[in-house]
Amino acid sequence: MQNIRSAGTKAELFLAKELRKRKIYFAKNVKSILGKPDFVFRKKKTVVFVDSDFWHGHPKRCIMPKSNHCYWNAKIKRNKQRDRLVSRGLKKAGWNVIRIWEYDLKHNFDSALSKILLIV
């Protein structure tokens, strides 16, 4: 469990590298913003979260462990609820919220990047 990162994942680093290559400026993991978003574009008032399929409970790609099933089910459910509350709070504060699945960054990168580029 100690090797699981909340910031600096491969997917985040890959997206950051592509954004830098396109000379798009951003801040990472800003603690003062609700939910500590992975990417913040202050001028456009936009935040981006890169969500892991497992930890954020993707409806089709989240495979629950066979052991301690009740714990993991409750954990993922709490994470999904927290994600909804954070997104709602940020939208009320006037932020644009983009959530991208880690799988989409790996397999449909152009599509995922275009979501960001449309707003930024």
N, C-alpha and C positions, 0 to 999 in steps of 0.2 A: 504494500500500500504506500510505503514512503517514496516509491519511485514514480507514483502517479502525480503528474504536474497539473496545476491549475492555470499556469501561464507558461509560455515558451514551448508549446507543443509543436510537433513537426508541421502540423497543418497551419498553425499560426505563423511559424517562421517562413513557410513556403509562401503564404499570402503576403506577408510583410516584404519579402524579397521582391515579389512581383510588383507590389505597390511602389516600392522605392525605385525599381527599374523604370516605372512610368512617371517618376517624379511627383508622386502624390504623397503629400505630407500628412502625418497622423501622429497621434500619441497612443501609447500602449498601456493597458491596464491602469487607468486613472482611478485612484482610490477615492477621490472626492466625488465621483459620479456614481449614482446608485447602481449596484450590481457589478462594479469594477469591470467595465466592458473591455474586450480584447483590443479593439481599435476604436479610436475617437477622432472624428473629423470635426473640430470645433467650429470652423467657419461655416460649415454646412449644417451644424447642429445635428450630426448623425453619429450613431454608435453601431458597432458591429460585434456580434457575439459569434464565435466559432464553437458550435455545440458538438460534443462527442456523441456518437450514436448510442453508446451504452449508458453513459452517465446522465444524459438528458432524455433517455427513453424514446428513441425513434420508434414509431409504431410498427415498422416492419423489420428493422435491422437490429433491434435491441434483443440480444439473446441472454435470458436470465440464467444465472448459475443454478445448477441442480441442488447444490448444498445451501442451506440457510435461506431458502427461497422467500420466506416471510420477511426477513430482514431486508433483502435486496429489493423486493417489491415495494416495501414501505419507503426505502431510501430513494428509489427512482421516482416514486410518486411525489415525495417531498421536493425533489429537485425540479420536477416539472411544474409543480405549484409555485415554487419560488421564481422560476423563469417567467411564468405568467404575471406574477405580481411585479417583478422588476420591469418587464416590458410595459405594463400598464402605467406604472409610476413614471417611467421615463417619457412615455407619450403624453401624460398629463403635464409634465414639466416642459413640453415643447420639443422633445428630441425625436428624430426619426430613428426607428429601431430596425436593424436588419439581423436576422438570425440565419446562419448558414450551417448546414450539417457538415461534419468532417468528411463523411463519405463523398458528398458532392464536390468538395474541394479536391479530393483525390481523383474522382472519376468524371466529373463534369465541371472542370475548373473554369472554362470559358463562361459557362452559364452562371456559375456562382460569382465570378468576378464582374460580370455584366450587371448584376444586381447592385453592386457597390458603385460601379462607374456611372450608372444612371443617376444616382443621387449626388455623388461627389464629382 
